[in-house]
């Protein structure tokens, strides 16, 4: 099954389950931005509903994703469900009705009463911003009719929530943290919403030459091409410190302007 066919199947089955409560389904992430590679990527989408749904309905929606998992890319599917009122007026905390990803897949398989939902998911503010800027509507109402603007400070807090794990070190999943720092710096400098791959390509042309090798290696791993990553720990610490100095300095300037 092709990935387009996979998405179409999810849409068709979600229409049957949610009926008139379904407002729309929206793709975001690498599948609709530069950088999708089935060997290392997932498919991200957000489902918008009008009213809250019962746990029985949530399990039906999860079952669809579990049944179709065999056709998904290497990192699987990532799905969140939010109410229309919450995506039109984004707020902190950011409530969600349901979440699914590879991280939760085994629990969904083994615990039949397990439901991931809650009053706050910090990542959603970043997802909403990306959908508003670069997302794709694959079913339902247009993005402009459904999604409100996320305040800039909320988006900045969301991307820093994701980045702050890297302050202690970025040897594990180095491509993720390196490229996330690159696209975050690009946003702070230019206001551009970019994918990890786009952020990496931007960094190669905009960072000091001594750091481009790290970005090139991270891009190679992210894209699934040949890489070695024989960069010493002291060198990557130097890169990390440079990036956070730039990022933190721009965040401080933003706070002064605000």
N, C-alpha and C positions, 0 to 999 in steps of 0.2 A: 504494500500500500504506500503510495506517495505521501509526502507530508501535507500537501494540499488536500488530498483525499482524506487523510486523517483528521484534519481540521474540519472539513465538510461533514464528516461522520459525527464528530463531537457536536457540531452545531445542530444537525438534524435530531440527534437524540436529546439534546438539551431543550430544543423547542418542544418536543413531545412531553418532557417532564415538567417544564416550567410554564408552558402554555402562555397565557396573557401576562403572566408575571415577569416574563423576560423582556427587558428593555433593549439589550444589545450585548454583543460579544466583540471584544477588541483585542487585537494582537499588539504586543510591544516587545522590546528586546531585539536580540540579534536576528530573529527571523524576518523582521521588517526593516532592519537596519544593517549596515555593512558588518559582516563578520560571522554569519551563521555557518557552522561546520557541524554536520550531524555526528561526527566522531567526538566532539567535545562540547556541543551546545545543547540547550533545551529549547522548548517552545513555550513562550510566556503568553498568557492571555488573561484578561479580566472580564468577568461576567457581571453585568449590572441588572439588578432586579428592582421591581417596584416596591414590594412588601417583603417582610421577613418570611423565611421558609422553615418548616418543621424539620427535625432531625431525620425523619424517615425520607424526606425529599433530599436532604443533604447526602444521605448514604446512597441514594439512587444516582446522584450526580457523581459521587466518588466511584461507584461501581463502573460507570462508563469509562472513566479514566484508567481504572485497573484493568479492565478488559482490553483496552486499546494500547496498553503500555508496551506490548510487544512490537508495535509499529512506530514507537516514538524514537527520537534521537538518543544519543548516549546518555545525556543527563536528564532525559525524560520530559515530563510535562510539568509546568508550574502554573497553577490557576488560583485566582482569588475571586471571591464574590462579594460585591458591595451593593448597598442600597443606592438608588438613584439620588436620593436627597443628600447622601454623604459624598457622592462624587461631584455633585453640582456645587456644593459648599464645603470644600475640603477643610478639615479641622484637625487640631491636636487635642486629645488623642484621636486616632483614626480607626474607627470600628470596621470589622469585616465579618461577613456572615459565614464564610467558609474559606479554607485554604488547603491546597494540595500541592505537594512537590515530591521529588525523590526522597527527600529527607524524611517525609512522613509516610512514605509508601508502605513500608513493612508493618507499621502500626495499623494502618488502614486494613491491611491484609489479615492481620492476626487478631485485632481487637475490633469486633464487629460493632461495638458501641462507641468507638473512638471518633471524635469530631474535633477538628482544629478550627476554632473560631474564637472571637474575642473582642475586647473593647479597644485594642490598639495594636497596630502593626506599623512600626516606623518606616519600613521599606515602602509602604503603599504610597506615601507622599511623593517619593521619587518616581514610582510607576505611573502615578496620575499625571505628573509633570511630563514624563516621556510620551505618554499616550496623547496628551493635549498637543504636543509639539511634533511627534514623529509616529504616532500610532496608526493602526489601520482598523477600520470598522469592517468586520466580516459578516455581521448580521445586526439588523435593528437600526435604531436611530443614529444619525450622524454624530461624530465626536463633538462637533461644535454645539449641538443641541443637548448634550448630556453632561459634558465635563466642564466644570468651572475652573478658574485659574487657581493654582496653588500659590499662596504667597511665597515670594522668593526666599524669605528667611526659613520657611518650612522645608523647602527643597534643599537648602544648604544644610540644615540640621539633619535631613535624611541621608544626604550623601556622606556627611561626616560620621554619622552613626555607623555606616558601612565601612568607612575608612579607618576609624580609630583602632580597630583590631590590629592594623598594620604598624602602629606605633611601637609595639613590642618586638616586631620582627616580621620579615616577609619571606622567609625561606620556604615555608609551606605554601603551596598554591601561589607561587611567586608571580605567575603570569596574571592572575586575577588582581592581586594588589597593585602590581606595577601599572597595569593598564587602567585600573580604577583611579589611581592617583593622577594618571595622565589626563583622563577625560574630566576629572574634577578640576584640575588646574586649567584646562581649556575653558571650562564653563566660567570659572572665576575671572579669567582674563578677557574672554570674548562674549560670554553669555550664550555659548553654543551648546545645545543638547546633542551629545554624541554617544555612539556605542563605544565599547572598550576598544575595538579594532580601530575605529575612527580616531579615538583619543590617542592611541598609540602612534598612528600615522602622523597626527598633528605634532606629537611630542618629538618625533624624529627630526622634524623641520624647525622646532622651536626651542628645544632644550640645548644646553651646552654640549658640545661634541663628545665630551668624556662620558656622558650618560646614555648616548644613543644605542650603544651596544646592549645595554640592559633591556631597553625597550624593544629592540630588534629581536632579541632572544625570547622575550615574553610574547611578542607577536607571533613568532614562529611556533612556539608551543601552543598558543591559543588557537592558531589556525590549523594545527595538526601537521605542520611541516617540520623539516629536520631542525633540531636544535641540540645544544650541548649543555648549556647553563653551567659552565665551569668558572663562573664568576665568584670570587672570594667573598666571604662574609663581610669583611671590612669594607669592600667596595660597595656592596649592596646597602650597608648601613650608611655610607656616605651619600648614596643616591636617595635613600629614604629621608635622611636628614635634610638634604637640599629640597626635596619635594615638599616636605611638611613646613619648612621655613617659608617657602613661596606661598603655599596654601594658607597657612596661618596668618601670614602678613596680609594677604588679600582679604581674608575673613575679618581681620581687625579693621581694615579700611572700610569694609562694608558696614561694620557696626558704627564706625565714626560718622559715616554719611547718614545712616538711618537715625 
